[in-house]
Amino acid sequence: MRYHNITKDDMLNGDGLRVVLWVAGCEHRCPNCQNPVTWDINGGLEFDDDAKREVFAELQKSYVSGITISGGDPLHTLNRSDTGALIEEIAERFPDKTIWVYSGYEWQDVRNLPFMKCVDILVDGEFIEKMKDNTIPWRGSSNQKVIDVKKSLEIGKTVLAMK
């Protein structure tokens, strides 16, 4: 897996103060995407042990609510294995931190990925310019959903964390 940036003390990409990992690679290529530099699966830097230590050091801070994994698309087909392993390790090492994932894929297409059980919130769906809405929290366009993953998996239907 490759990444472009690790943002610290972020308040825009999920609830609370977060660390954000911006993963490389996106197959969706949404017109007017806010982050097209992250589309290339071979772009950015290798997510190596030093990068992992940097993320984990942030997660050890008591005031950090959790991690948001965005991009690009962390659920790009070539990222899923590495993203999944990272999510599972974070969930195990930091059980009190929340894990948010932003993906252009729809919930119904990724809900059966084995590591999804460790994700708290999924913001799903491609960005659609004509549905852009700056008044809704944590989304770029109104078609995107903020999904409570654990509740959705528990009851077998989509539960929105926020409308």
C-alpha positions in Angstrom: 0.0 0.0 0.0 1.1 3.5 -0.7 0.0 6.8 0.8 0.3 10.5 0.2 0.0 12.0 3.7 -0.6 11.5 7.3 -2.6 14.4 8.8 -2.5 15.0 12.5 -5.1 16.7 14.7 -7.7 16.7 11.9 -11.3 17.8 12.7 -12.8 17.7 9.2 -12.8 14.0 8.4 -14.8 12.4 11.1 -15.9 12.9 14.6 -13.5 14.3 17.1 -9.8 15.0 16.7 -8.3 12.4 14.3 -5.3 11.2 12.5 -6.0 10.8 8.8 -4.1 8.4 6.4 -4.5 9.5 2.8 -4.0 6.3 0.8 -2.9 6.2 -2.9 -5.0 4.7 -5.6 -8.6 5.3 -6.8 -10.5 3.7 -9.6 -13.5 6.0 -9.5 -11.8 9.2 -10.7 -14.8 11.4 -9.8 -14.9 14.6 -11.8 -13.8 17.5 -9.7 -12.5 15.3 -6.9 -10.9 17.2 -4.1 -7.8 15.0 -4.1 -7.0 13.8 -7.7 -3.3 13.6 -6.8 -4.1 10.4 -4.9 -5.6 8.5 -7.9 -2.4 6.8 -9.0 -2.0 3.5 -7.2 1.8 3.8 -7.6 1.9 7.4 -6.4 3.0 8.7 -3.0 5.2 6.8 -0.6 5.3 3.3 0.6 3.4 2.7 3.8 6.3 1.2 5.6 7.1 0.6 9.3 8.1 4.2 9.9 4.7 5.4 8.5 2.9 2.9 10.7 4.9 4.0 13.8 3.9 7.6 13.0 0.2 6.7 12.8 0.4 4.6 16.0 2.2 7.3 17.9 -0.8 9.6 17.1 -3.3 7.0 18.1 -1.6 6.6 21.5 -2.5 10.2 22.4 -5.4 10.3 24.7 -7.1 13.2 23.0 -7.1 11.6 19.5 -10.5 10.0 18.9 -9.3 7.6 16.2 -8.2 7.3 12.6 -9.8 8.1 9.3 -8.5 6.2 6.3 -9.2 8.1 3.0 -7.5 8.8 -0.2 -7.6 8.0 -3.1 -9.6 5.0 -2.0 -8.5 2.7 0.8 -10.8 0.0 -0.6 -9.3 0.1 -4.1 -9.0 -3.5 -5.1 -5.2 -3.4 -4.9 -5.3 -1.8 -1.4 -7.9 -4.0 0.3 -5.4 -6.6 1.7 -3.0 -4.0 3.2 -5.8 -1.7 4.3 -7.7 -4.6 5.9 -4.6 -5.8 7.8 -3.9 -2.2 9.1 -7.6 -1.8 10.2 -7.5 -5.1 12.1 -4.2 -4.2 13.8 -5.5 -0.8 14.8 -8.8 -2.3 16.2 -6.8 -4.8 18.2 -4.1 -2.3 19.6 -6.4 0.6 20.0 -9.9 -0.7 20.9 -11.1 2.6 22.3 -10.3 4.5 19.1 -12.8 4.8 16.2 -12.0 3.8 12.7 -13.6 5.7 9.8 -13.1 4.8 6.2 -14.0 6.9 3.1 -14.6 5.0 -0.1 -16.1 5.6 -3.5 -17.6 2.1 -3.3 -21.1 1.6 -2.2 -21.8 -0.2 1.2 -23.5 -3.2 -0.5 -20.3 -3.8 -2.5 -17.9 -3.8 0.4 -19.9 -4.9 3.5 -18.7 -8.5 3.2 -15.0 -7.6 3.3 -13.7 -9.5 6.4 -12.1 -6.4 8.1 -15.3 -4.3 7.8 -16.3 -5.7 11.2 -13.6 -3.5 12.7 -14.7 -0.3 11.0 -17.0 2.0 13.0 -18.1 4.4 10.2 -18.0 4.1 6.4 -18.6 7.1 4.3 -19.6 5.5 1.0 -20.2 6.5 -2.6 -18.6 8.4 -5.3 -18.4 12.2 -5.2 -21.0 13.6 -7.6 -20.4 17.2 -8.5 -24.0 18.1 -9.2 -24.9 16.7 -5.7 -22.2 18.7 -4.0 -23.4 20.0 -0.6 -21.2 22.0 1.7 -23.8 22.0 4.4 -23.7 18.3 5.2 -21.1 17.0 7.6 -18.3 14.6 6.5 -19.5 14.2 2.9 -18.8 16.0 -0.3 -22.1 15.2 -2.1 -25.5 14.3 -0.8 -25.5 10.8 -2.4 -22.8 9.7 0.0 -23.9 8.0 3.2 -22.4 8.0 6.7 -22.9 4.4 7.7 -22.7 2.9 11.2 -20.9 -0.3 10.1 -21.1 -2.3 13.3 -24.8 -1.7 13.8 -25.5 -2.4 10.1 -23.6 -5.7 10.2 -25.3 -6.6 13.5 -28.9 -6.2 12.2 -28.3 -7.0 8.6 -29.4 -3.7 7.1 -27.9 -0.3 6.5 -28.0 2.0 9.6 -27.1 5.6 8.9 -25.0 7.3 11.6 -26.1 10.6 10.2 -28.6 11.7 7.5 
